[in-house]
Amino acid sequence: MPSVLIIEDELPNIQRLEKMLHVLDKNITITATLQTVQASIQWLKSHEQPDIIFMDIRLTDGLSFEIFNQVVIKAPVIFITAYDEYALRAFEVNGVDYLLKPLEADKLEKSISKAKSIAGLGSNESMLSLIKSMQAKQLIYRSRFLVAYRDKYILAMANNIAYFTSENKATFLITYSSERYMIDQTLEILEKELDPDIFFRISRQFIVSLKSIHKIHQSFNGQLKIELLPALDDGVLLSREKSNQMKKWLDQSTL
């Protein structure tokens, strides 16, 4: 009788998953449903791990990947999320599958079969197969933003964005034609959503596109100062650590 732990922060999604699981296998036992990263860490530290864990990625208090930093997860994990940008990280931990919401019964059934098989075999061969699956997956990066402007919405394409900046806890995108729009995402979220071959976070306040870099100045202590287009009143001075990271980023054959 397989036991299941559900980590999901939205009650309707929990209820839907429970119903789907019981339809697929009446013998499944749901040991607990947890809604936060911290609650999951505490539960896993004090209870025997189930046969399968279903885990949403974005929870109310952070990303569920933090759980793996606090607890050694031995059970196979099936990640369920509305976002596809975390696929690679999901397979770097104990992920045996990655399902997008809304759930489809046939895909859920295949994921359960895969998890049961891996839990039963416990072999390196199964994990190697998963790694190959991970390597075959490609991350899909954000290509556009729908932004509210006055009494309408404007579609800003990522390839037209020069840089993003954070000011007084608000985030703005600036296009190559100097248009400026406020957006909901923080720079921390944008770092994960944007293509790292095209965008780079040069400081706490800026994520810049490759094409927006107009001039690069080097100071005596190894720090870089970047002039951007559209131009700012002054350039952006990078820390020594960020300067070294940026030089490596610029000196890639993939760019």
C-alpha positions, 0 to 999 in steps of 0.5 A, a space after each residue: 500500500 503506497 504512502 503519499 505526502 502532498 506538499 502544496 499551498 493551495 487547498 483546491 489543488 490538494 483536494 483535486 490531487 487527493 481525488 485523482 490519486 484515489 481514482 488511480 489507486 484506491 490503496 494509496 494512503 495520504 500520510 499528510 498534506 503540508 502547505 509551507 517549506 518550514 512545515 514540510 521540513 519539520 514534518 520530514 524531520 520527525 516522521 518516517 518518509 513516505 513512498 512518494 512525495 508530491 511537491 509544489 515548487 512555489 510555496 507561500 514561504 519560498 521555493 520547496 527546493 529549500 527543503 532539500 537543504 534541510 532534510 535528506 529526502 530519500 523518497 522519490 519526488 514528483 514535482 507539480 507546478 504551474 511554472 516550467 522554468 524550474 525543470 532542471 533544478 527539480 531533476 537535480 534533487 530527487 525529482 522523478 518527474 515534473 508535471 505542469 498544472 492543471 494535472 492530467 490523469 494519464 500523465 499523473 498515472 505514468 509519474 506514479 508508475 515511474 516513482 513506484 518503479 524507482 522506489 522498488 528498484 533503488 538502483 543507480 541505473 534508474 537514477 542515471 536514466 533520470 539524469 539523461 532525462 534531465 539533460 534532455 530537458 531545456 529550460 524555457 525562459 521568459 520571452 515577454 511581459 504584459 505591463 499595465 500602462 495608464 488605462 491599457 496593457 502593453 506587451 513588452 518583448 524580452 528582446 526589446 528590453 535593455 535592462 531592469 532596475 529596482 528603485 524603492 522596492 519597485 521594479 521597472 523595465 526599460 526598453 531600448 527606446 527609453 520606455 519605462 514600465 513598472 512590473 510585478 516581478 522582483 529582480 530575484 524572480 527575474 534572474 530565474 525567468 530570464 535567459 542567462 545568455 542574454 541577461 546578467 545581474 550586475 548589481 542589486 539594482 540592475 539586470 542588464 541585457 548584453 546589447 544594452 552594454 555600451 562601454 566597459 571601464 576598468 578601475 585600478 582595483 579590478 572593478 568594472 564600471 558599465 555604461 548602458 544604453 539608454 544612458 543613465 546619469 552615471 554608469 553602474 559601478 560593479 563590485 569586484 566579485 560581480 566584475 569577475 563574474 561579468 568578465 566570465 559571462 562576457 567571455 563565453 563562446 555561447 554568446 
